[in-house]
Amino acid sequence: MLSKEEMIRKDNEYIVRGWGKVGEPMYLVEGKGPMVKDIDGKEYLDCSSGLFSNNAGHCHPKIVQAIKDQAEKLIQPSMRHSNIPAVELAEKLAQIAPGDLKKVIFTTGGGETTEMALKLARGYTGKWEIIALKNAFHGLGFGSIALTSGAKYKKDFGPVMPGVVRAPHAYCYRCPFKYPECDLWCADEIGRIAEDKGLSASHNGQIGSVIIEPIQGSGGIVPPEGWLTRVREICDKYGLLLIVDEIQTGFGRTGKMFACDHEKVVPDILATSKNVGGSLPAGAVITTEKLIDDFNPGTTPTLAGNAVACAAGLALINTLIEEKLVENAAAMGKRLTEGILNMSTSKYVGQVRYKGLMGSIEFVLDKKTKEPMPKKDVNWILGRLAEEGILTSASGPCGNSFRVQPTLDINKDQIDMIVNTFDKILREYDK
């Protein structure tokens, strides 16, 4: 095996990524359950879950076995011919998806899934404008990056796809309209925009759809109860298709199989990825027979419906159900929230936003003023967490929201370890 120094040299020489030269830097060589091990043999609790794509845990034996078994039979056919795991996974996705969503278009990743959903919506409505939300993240392709909020993603690559109309999201912690007195003003603003009476945006008379994350991943924002239901009602009132991006929230992370299930909302189009392939590259758009009737995606992505990825995805879903990992996510999310709120250093906790194991912890310098913890301090805490054996990340509108989202097989002791480590590091920070 190459030395760590040689790995860093080769990484710098050959690999391009979006987070600096070599990430943390850290080179992982093994993973089991919620834990990973680096090239030096040090173990970490992975609170980023492989960018949230390992919901059943790293290298779950049932998923590994499914990959091995399928790889010995058939790896990559063309979807012109289909394969048994693709058919079985499509059927399973139809069974677990909300309502009457049963038609599956396979893709190879999240951004591609978003763009396929966008093509479907435009093709069905005949309209090229779409409402997307502030602080959203839907991918980095030239269509999906237009839906993604934030100038930092686009400043060197414009112009991006036209037709995106930006609406506010339910960031209640820093909203000038106080919830619940506001009566979900932000959701109603979507309707006002559709009528071209919005305070935050205008359009060209071609709005046909709305795309939302039921819980924002990059934004780290959990909207209040009833928000998603109100958005569905608004879409129905104005004849807009509702696209729900569950690329991060899907497959048990929120304590339900899909985040839509918490309010029994059925979207017109459900976008999924990350866990669709059981940690292997895959994605899927799930929609209704009505929408798909006259839709022609043009062609199928070459690796979409890959037999090994589909076999792994099927094993993942079965594992989530059989081992009750969805229920565990709900319980562990509550334990994490209560633990963080009751730390001795909770004076730095502005807000804890979780549904299951999906959400974030926003740290501030002052609870009254809500002054965000500075980025340099956030980075220091991230570094100390890694030194103490916890891997996570921070983002959010102010860059001060820690996205602690471990794999769904995490246990009580590991949750308590996360809380105690945060408390220890914040005590150091306090000094």
PEKAGI-V626133 format. One record per backbone hydrogen bond with DSSP energy under -1.0 kcal/mol. NH is the residue of the N-H (numbers start at 1). CO is the residue of the C=O. E is the energy in kcal/mol with one decimal. If there is no record, write none. Layout:
nh->(NH & NH)
co->(CO & CO)
e->(E & E)
This chain:
nh->(7 & 8 & 9 & 10 & 11 & 12 & 13 & 14 & 15 & 25 & 29 & 30 & 32 & 33 & 35 & 36 & 37 & 38 & 39 & 41 & 44 & 45 & 46 & 47 & 47 & 52 & 53 & 54 & 57 & 58 & 64 & 65 & 66 & 67 & 68 & 69 & 70 & 71 & 72 & 73 & 74 & 81 & 82 & 87 & 88 & 89 & 90 & 91 & 92 & 93 & 94 & 95 & 96 & 97 & 101 & 102 & 103 & 105 & 107 & 113 & 114 & 115 & 116 & 117 & 118 & 119 & 120 & 121 & 122 & 123 & 124 & 125 & 126 & 129 & 130 & 131 & 132 & 134 & 136 & 145 & 148 & 149 & 153 & 154 & 155 & 157 & 161 & 165 & 167 & 171 & 172 & 174 & 182 & 183 & 188 & 189 & 190 & 192 & 193 & 194 & 195 & 196 & 197 & 208 & 210 & 211 & 212 & 216 & 227 & 230 & 231 & 232 & 233 & 234 & 235 & 236 & 237 & 238 & 240 & 241 & 243 & 244 & 245 & 246 & 250 & 251 & 252 & 255 & 261 & 262 & 263 & 265 & 268 & 269 & 270 & 271 & 272 & 275 & 278 & 280 & 283 & 284 & 285 & 286 & 287 & 292 & 293 & 295 & 304 & 306 & 308 & 310 & 311 & 312 & 313 & 314 & 315 & 316 & 317 & 318 & 319 & 320 & 321 & 322 & 323 & 325 & 328 & 329 & 330 & 331 & 332 & 333 & 334 & 335 & 336 & 337 & 338 & 339 & 340 & 341 & 342 & 343 & 346 & 348 & 349 & 350 & 351 & 353 & 355 & 357 & 358 & 360 & 361 & 362 & 363 & 364 & 365 & 370 & 373 & 378 & 379 & 380 & 381 & 382 & 383 & 384 & 385 & 386 & 387 & 388 & 389 & 390 & 391 & 395 & 396 & 399 & 401 & 402 & 403 & 404 & 405 & 405 & 408 & 410 & 415 & 416 & 417 & 418 & 419 & 420 & 421 & 422 & 423 & 424 & 425 & 426 & 427 & 428 & 429 & 430)
co->(3 & 4 & 5 & 6 & 7 & 8 & 9 & 10 & 11 & 22 & 37 & 37 & 35 & 58 & 32 & 44 & 30 & 42 & 27 & 38 & 36 & 389 & 34 & 45 & 391 & 48 & 49 & 49 & 54 & 33 & 60 & 61 & 62 & 63 & 64 & 65 & 66 & 67 & 68 & 70 & 70 & 78 & 78 & 83 & 84 & 85 & 86 & 87 & 88 & 89 & 90 & 91 & 92 & 93 & 98 & 287 & 287 & 285 & 283 & 109 & 110 & 111 & 112 & 113 & 114 & 115 & 116 & 117 & 118 & 119 & 120 & 121 & 122 & 206 & 163 & 209 & 165 & 167 & 133 & 141 & 144 & 136 & 150 & 151 & 151 & 154 & 142 & 130 & 132 & 169 & 170 & 171 & 178 & 180 & 184 & 185 & 187 & 188 & 189 & 190 & 191 & 193 & 192 & 129 & 241 & 131 & 243 & 221 & 224 & 226 & 227 & 228 & 229 & 230 & 231 & 232 & 233 & 234 & 235 & 208 & 210 & 269 & 212 & 271 & 246 & 257 & 257 & 252 & 258 & 259 & 260 & 260 & 242 & 242 & 286 & 244 & 284 & 273 & 275 & 277 & 107 & 272 & 105 & 270 & 103 & 288 & 289 & 292 & 301 & 303 & 75 & 306 & 307 & 308 & 309 & 310 & 311 & 312 & 313 & 314 & 315 & 316 & 317 & 318 & 319 & 320 & 324 & 325 & 326 & 327 & 328 & 329 & 330 & 331 & 332 & 333 & 334 & 335 & 336 & 337 & 338 & 340 & 343 & 345 & 346 & 362 & 362 & 360 & 358 & 253 & 355 & 353 & 402 & 351 & 400 & 348 & 371 & 366 & 363 & 374 & 375 & 376 & 377 & 378 & 379 & 380 & 381 & 382 & 383 & 384 & 386 & 385 & 45 & 401 & 218 & 396 & 395 & 361 & 393 & 402 & 47 & 403 & 55 & 407 & 411 & 412 & 413 & 414 & 415 & 416 & 417 & 418 & 419 & 420 & 421 & 422 & 423 & 424 & 425 & 426)
e->(-2.2 & -2.3 & -2.1 & -2.5 & -2.7 & -2.6 & -1.6 & -2.2 & -2.2 & -1.0 & -3.0 & -1.5 & -2.8 & -2.1 & -2.1 & -2.3 & -2.6 & -2.5 & -1.9 & -2.1 & -2.7 & -3.1 & -2.7 & -1.1 & -2.4 & -3.2 & -1.8 & -1.3 & -2.1 & -3.1 & -2.8 & -2.4 & -1.7 & -2.3 & -2.4 & -2.9 & -2.2 & -2.5 & -1.2 & -1.7 & -2.5 & -2.1 & -1.2 & -1.9 & -2.6 & -2.7 & -2.4 & -2.2 & -2.1 & -2.9 & -2.2 & -1.7 & -2.0 & -1.7 & -1.7 & -2.2 & -2.7 & -2.6 & -2.6 & -2.0 & -2.4 & -2.1 & -2.1 & -2.5 & -2.3 & -2.2 & -2.3 & -2.4 & -2.6 & -2.7 & -2.2 & -2.5 & -2.5 & -2.6 & -2.6 & -2.4 & -2.4 & -2.3 & -1.4 & -3.5 & -1.5 & -2.5 & -1.1 & -1.5 & -2.0 & -2.2 & -1.5 & -2.8 & -2.8 & -2.0 & -1.6 & -1.3 & -2.1 & -1.9 & -2.1 & -1.7 & -1.2 & -2.0 & -2.6 & -2.1 & -1.7 & -1.6 & -3.7 & -2.4 & -2.6 & -2.7 & -2.2 & -2.2 & -1.9 & -2.2 & -2.3 & -2.2 & -2.2 & -2.4 & -2.4 & -2.2 & -2.4 & -2.1 & -2.7 & -2.4 & -3.3 & -2.7 & -3.0 & -2.6 & -1.9 & -1.4 & -1.6 & -1.7 & -1.5 & -1.5 & -1.2 & -2.1 & -2.0 & -1.9 & -2.9 & -2.5 & -2.4 & -2.7 & -1.8 & -1.7 & -1.6 & -2.4 & -2.5 & -2.8 & -2.5 & -1.7 & -1.1 & -1.3 & -1.7 & -1.3 & -1.1 & -2.6 & -2.1 & -2.3 & -2.6 & -2.3 & -2.0 & -2.3 & -2.3 & -2.2 & -2.2 & -2.7 & -1.8 & -3.0 & -2.6 & -1.6 & -1.7 & -2.1 & -1.6 & -2.1 & -3.1 & -2.1 & -1.5 & -1.9 & -2.5 & -2.2 & -2.6 & -2.4 & -2.5 & -2.2 & -1.2 & -1.3 & -1.4 & -2.0 & -1.7 & -2.6 & -1.4 & -2.9 & -2.1 & -2.8 & -1.2 & -2.2 & -1.9 & -2.9 & -2.3 & -2.5 & -3.1 & -2.1 & -1.9 & -2.3 & -2.7 & -1.6 & -2.3 & -2.5 & -2.3 & -2.3 & -2.8 & -2.0 & -2.0 & -1.9 & -1.3 & -2.8 & -2.4 & -2.6 & -1.6 & -1.2 & -2.4 & -3.0 & -2.5 & -1.5 & -3.0 & -1.2 & -2.0 & -1.4 & -2.1 & -2.6 & -1.9 & -1.8 & -2.2 & -2.9 & -2.2 & -2.4 & -2.4 & -2.4 & -2.5 & -2.6 & -1.7 & -1.6 & -2.4 & -2.1)
